[in-house]
Amino acid sequence: MRVFGIRLPAMSSLILWGMIWEIVGRSGLTFFVPPLSEVLVTLYSVLGTPAFQKALMETAYAFFMGVLFSVAIGIPTGILMGKNRLIDELLLPWVNIFLSAPLTALVPVLMVLFGFGMKSIVITTTLFAIWIIILNSRAGVLQINRSLVEMARCFGASPLAAFTKVYFWAALPEILGGVRIGVIRAVKGVIIGQLLISIVGFGALFELYSNNFLMAHFWAVLIVLFGMAFTISEFLAYLERRISYYAAKR
Amino acid sequence: MDMSPTRKNVVEASGFKVENAVSTRKISKNYGPVEALRNLSLDFPKGQLTSLLGPSGCGKTTLLKIIAGLLEPTSGEVEVNGRAVTGPGPDRAFVFQDFALLPWASVLRNVAFGLELRGVAKSEREAVAEKYIRDVGLAGFEKNYPHELSGGMRQRVGLARALAVDSEVLLMDEPFSAVDEQTRRKFQEDLLNLVQTENKTFIFVTHSIEEAVYVSDQIAILLPRPSRVSEIIRPAGFRSKGAENIRRDLEYLDIVDRIWASLRTYVE
């Protein structure tokens, strides 16, 4: 964007919002919003503490396990649904229900089934992320050029070879789009899991800070979390752009 | 060439014996109540190019896909070198109208893809692919990706891929319809050379009368609803006169006119 003929770098609007935050914080309107500068100083001091690093590790572990399961199960399931009418008829209603269902309500059931530990948190994360990945992989497979499928058959591809050498790659733009949205939902899942199931990780920090009115700490952790989610999502968006050249030419 | 002692189909044509690479026997294909092909029998002589020509909707692509093993006929059977066809096989290769290249793979990998699916070792299949990339005139483009090539060049990749698997029968589904007129003419000349140099049987689907007459040893005219072979034309005189003389040969012009006369009533 250009203002008064000067090209502004990307995300310069953040500076404006940061300034507003700082002014609101300094005006002392509400204890809920401390000045941004104070939050950043707190952020820096919190980063090195063992409590924060433990929380980071626990959250990262649950998050990556959840994403790993949703990708490893979701992509093949979606491709199978796109390729097999019977499997599609069986699973599609459930995928659609779970995609739009308020999954938070399911968390107590998961606690009964899988206990109060990390397992339940990973499953919650997976449940948040997997459905959109399945749906997008399925959509990706359904739009594969018919002659590409015929080409694979003609040149004697085994079902496995067709799956790994043709269908997966032909559906990759849609699959990556699904993974990107799934990852964003997984962040939601992991925090909800940590808050509801067992108070560990960032969830525990949020609980601790907000109960003790440590608002600067609360915002600092939130900024770290948003930053991580944003970075991962942008990285996947970058991968998507890298392969978009062939999305239109399949 | 297949020298195994299988049953050979032999027909008598213009005084000398011609072996058939592909025969279709009473092929019928129904899509629900719609009859796409009825009792279609046709022989494709070995080492020659046969065109399937007809108005749109006459089932020529359906027939080609049945020969490829991609579609199952409702009744009847296809024989390749005397053996009945039940599905796609290494004795047939397909050239697609829309090229059907892998957009994420280089020209080299695309051309070698048929061999890759057969489990040929990487160095070996790439050596074969490089040879055919040179043969179709794409040397220097091995590392390029399909989206960096023009339509004509992409179809050359598709052709090289089909040649690289070295099957006896080449099935071409309107291969030049998505490329521009000048490129198409060049392709047609190259195809004539290919038929002479490669010892392969070509089955060629087209809706262009001129193209069919120009490239074919034998033209099967298909008429629609339901499809059947109405006529088989074998141009005799101008095949040997060289590519540049065909288009002004009298016999060529006569055949083009004759085919148009018989097809025009079927064109909406």
Interface residues (C-beta under 8 A of the other chain):
Chain A: N145 S147 L148 E150 M151 A152 R153 C154 F155 G156 A157 S158 A161 K165 V166 W169 A170 L172 I243 Y245 Y246 K249 R250
Chain B: K65 A68 G69 L70 G87 P88 G89 P90 R92 A93 F94 F96 Q97 D98 A100 L102 P103 W104 F113 G114 E116 L117 R118 Y145 P146 H147 R161 V165
